[in-house]
Amino acid sequence: MKVGVLTFPTEYSVQPDQLARMVEDHGFESLFVAEHTHIPVSRDTPYPAGGELPREYSHTYDPFVALTAAAAATDELLLATGICLVVERDPILLAKEVATLDRISGGRFLFGVGAGWNREEMRNHGTDPRRRFSLLRERVEAIEAIWANDEAEYHGEHVSFDPIWQWPKPLQEPRPPILLGGNGPKVLERVVAIADEWMPNWGLQSHEELFARMEELQGLAKDAGRGEIPVTVYAARSKPEVLEELAAAGVGRVVLWMPPAPRDEVAPRLERLASLARDVSGGS
């Protein structure tokens, strides 16, 4: 089982290039960064994890700028959005951003995507929260069309454009892996339709429900004529028994939480997580 690290890069925490070097030096497979373009002051939508919304949600860097710095500082570390809020971004611009980062990083980008949870945030981008899932699907499909075709066009309910030229295309073929985040009732069908992997959030369901849904996902994939779909568990608890259980269940990757903090606070925590990861993987 592969092990990655998740954080919110901010102006008050260890900077993305420094963190990425530390993560790579400790042998982790990947670095995931979160995204929120802003947090509305109204705070009407409750925080899914409960309680007050942590400070980093309104302070996080742009993920593509942060990951570009991380790419320049590393050689092998995979770089991922966890998640990119596609429903808040123009798909033509996003296609270029992802392709550019994939090229600059030497084909090391993982495209984690999702529809988000903060309804006021979406509305400020002109997105109707009730239609965000159909919008997500169309924008992902439009981005794929741009990557796959020299003259790309797409015509849907939410996204429509006549033939365009856009380069660069991503370095990875046929595309950077698309990891669809979410725990909602219809997420598995969406994964089969538009994604390469499912990325559920560990804290939003029991492990029994997670494992049952993993089995359901593979059944849906088989019915659709697809092979096995990998699962990345996002924000997994950093306890040996949890990681061993996830590995035994066939989870392909876990992503462990690293709070945004200065380097001297991050370094010892990262060492502990690296030791845990080595124990779970048998020292490999």
SULBEL-V993406 format. One record per residue. N is the residue number from 1. RES is the residue in one letter. PHI is phi in whole degrees, -180 to 180 (999 if undefined). NEAR is the number of other ideal C-beta (glycine too) atoms within 8 Angstrom. D_FIRST is the distance of its C-alpha to the first C-alpha in whole Angstrom. Layout:
n=[N;N]
res=[RES;RES]
phi=[PHI;PHI]
near=[NEAR;NEAR]
d_first=[D_FIRST;D_FIRST]
This chain:
n=[1;2;3;4;5;6;7;8;9;10;11;12;13;14;15;16;17;18;19;20;21;22;23;24;25;26;27;28;29;30;31;32;33;34;35;36;37;38;39;40;41;42;43;44;45;46;47;48;49;50;51;52;53;54;55;56;57;58;59;60;61;62;63;64;65;66;67;68;69;70;71;72;73;74;75;76;77;78;79;80;81;82;83;84;85;86;87;88;89;90;91;92;93;94;95;96;97;98;99;100;101;102;103;104;105;106;107;108;109;110;111;112;113;114;115;116;117;118;119;120;121;122;123;124;125;126;127;128;129;130;131;132;133;134;135;136;137;138;139;140;141;142;143;144;145;146;147;148;149;150;151;152;153;154;155;156;157;158;159;160;161;162;163;164;165;166;167;168;169;170;171;172;173;174;175;176;177;178;179;180;181;182;183;184;185;186;187;188;189;190;191;192;193;194;195;196;197;198;199;200;201;202;203;204;205;206;207;208;209;210;211;212;213;214;215;216;217;218;219;220;221;222;223;224;225;226;227;228;229;230;231;232;233;234;235;236;237;238;239;240;241;242;243;244;245;246;247;248;249;250;251;252;253;254;255;256;257;258;259;260;261;262;263;264;265;266;267;268;269;270;271;272;273;274;275;276;277;278;279;280;281;282;283;284]
res=[M;K;V;G;V;L;T;F;P;T;E;Y;S;V;Q;P;D;Q;L;A;R;M;V;E;D;H;G;F;E;S;L;F;V;A;E;H;T;H;I;P;V;S;R;D;T;P;Y;P;A;G;G;E;L;P;R;E;Y;S;H;T;Y;D;P;F;V;A;L;T;A;A;A;A;A;T;D;E;L;L;L;A;T;G;I;C;L;V;V;E;R;D;P;I;L;L;A;K;E;V;A;T;L;D;R;I;S;G;G;R;F;L;F;G;V;G;A;G;W;N;R;E;E;M;R;N;H;G;T;D;P;R;R;R;F;S;L;L;R;E;R;V;E;A;I;E;A;I;W;A;N;D;E;A;E;Y;H;G;E;H;V;S;F;D;P;I;W;Q;W;P;K;P;L;Q;E;P;R;P;P;I;L;L;G;G;N;G;P;K;V;L;E;R;V;V;A;I;A;D;E;W;M;P;N;W;G;L;Q;S;H;E;E;L;F;A;R;M;E;E;L;Q;G;L;A;K;D;A;G;R;G;E;I;P;V;T;V;Y;A;A;R;S;K;P;E;V;L;E;E;L;A;A;A;G;V;G;R;V;V;L;W;M;P;P;A;P;R;D;E;V;A;P;R;L;E;R;L;A;S;L;A;R;D;V;S;G;G;S]
phi=[999;-80;-129;-121;-124;-118;-153;-106;-71;-137;-74;-104;-111;-53;-74;-57;-67;-65;-62;-61;-62;-63;-64;-66;-63;-87;87;-72;-81;-155;-126;-107;-124;-85;-141;-146;-70;-172;-127;-61;-64;-59;51;-75;-76;-69;-67;-57;-82;88;80;-77;-71;-61;-56;-63;-62;-97;-117;-69;-67;-61;-67;-75;-68;-62;-73;-66;-62;-65;-64;-68;-98;-134;-118;-124;-60;-77;-121;-139;-89;-144;-120;-82;-84;-59;-72;-112;-132;-69;-69;-69;-65;-66;-59;-70;-61;-65;-63;-64;-64;-63;-67;-62;-84;75;79;-113;-97;-114;-96;-80;-130;-171;-98;81;-129;-86;-66;-66;-60;-62;-60;-66;-97;82;-99;-78;-55;-71;-111;-66;-75;-69;-65;-56;-61;-65;-67;-64;-62;-65;-62;-60;-63;-64;-67;-86;-129;-69;-118;-100;-144;-152;-138;-134;-72;-102;-123;-154;-153;-76;-52;-132;-106;-153;-129;-79;-90;-60;-72;-71;-119;-78;-173;-61;-56;-103;-108;-93;-86;138;-128;-69;-65;-111;-65;-66;-64;-68;-60;-62;-77;-132;-125;-100;-144;-103;-127;-75;-88;-57;-77;-106;-160;-74;-68;-63;-66;-58;-67;-65;-73;-61;-64;-62;-59;-66;-66;-65;-63;-62;-62;-88;79;-104;-78;-64;-100;-66;-123;-110;-93;-92;60;-67;-70;-89;-125;-54;-65;-68;-67;-65;-66;-64;-62;-65;-81;95;-65;-84;-152;-119;-120;-99;-77;-122;-59;-70;-157;-62;-56;-69;-89;-72;-56;-68;-66;-63;-63;-64;-66;-65;-63;-63;-62;-65;-64;-68;-90;74;86;-83]
near=[11;8;15;16;14;14;14;11;13;10;5;6;14;9;8;13;10;10;16;16;10;13;12;12;6;10;7;14;8;14;17;15;18;12;11;11;7;7;10;10;4;5;8;6;9;4;8;7;6;5;4;4;7;5;5;12;10;9;10;14;10;6;13;10;8;12;17;10;12;16;14;8;10;11;4;6;14;11;15;15;14;13;13;12;13;14;13;10;10;5;13;11;8;13;13;10;9;14;13;9;14;14;11;9;11;7;10;10;15;12;13;14;14;12;10;11;5;10;9;11;16;14;10;8;9;4;11;8;8;4;9;13;9;9;15;14;11;14;15;13;12;15;12;9;11;14;13;8;8;4;7;12;10;12;5;9;5;9;12;6;9;4;6;10;6;8;5;7;6;14;8;10;5;5;11;11;9;12;17;15;12;11;7;5;3;7;12;11;8;14;13;12;7;9;14;7;14;15;15;15;12;11;5;8;10;5;9;6;8;13;9;8;11;13;8;9;14;10;8;11;12;8;6;7;4;7;4;5;14;9;14;14;14;13;10;12;5;10;6;8;6;11;16;9;9;13;9;6;9;6;12;9;14;13;16;14;8;12;9;12;8;8;8;5;9;15;9;7;11;13;9;9;15;11;8;12;13;10;9;12;9;5;5;4]
d_first=[0;4;7;10;13;16;20;23;25;29;32;32;28;27;27;25;25;25;22;20;21;20;17;16;18;16;13;11;10;12;15;16;20;22;25;28;32;34;34;38;40;41;37;38;35;33;30;27;26;29;32;33;31;29;31;29;29;32;31;28;29;29;25;26;28;26;23;26;27;23;23;26;25;22;21;17;16;15;17;17;19;18;21;24;26;28;31;32;32;34;32;34;34;30;30;31;29;26;27;29;25;23;26;27;23;23;21;18;19;17;19;18;21;23;27;27;28;31;34;37;35;34;38;39;37;39;37;38;35;36;35;32;30;32;33;29;29;32;31;27;29;32;30;28;32;33;30;31;34;37;39;37;38;37;39;38;39;38;37;40;41;43;42;40;39;36;35;32;30;26;25;22;23;24;23;20;17;19;16;19;19;21;21;25;26;26;23;21;24;24;21;22;25;24;20;17;14;15;14;16;17;16;19;21;21;20;17;19;20;17;15;19;19;15;18;20;19;18;22;23;21;23;26;26;25;22;19;15;14;11;10;10;11;13;15;13;15;14;15;13;14;13;9;9;11;9;6;9;10;8;7;5;5;7;11;13;16;19;22;25;27;29;27;28;27;23;23;23;20;18;18;18;14;13;14;12;9;10;11;8;7;10;12;10]
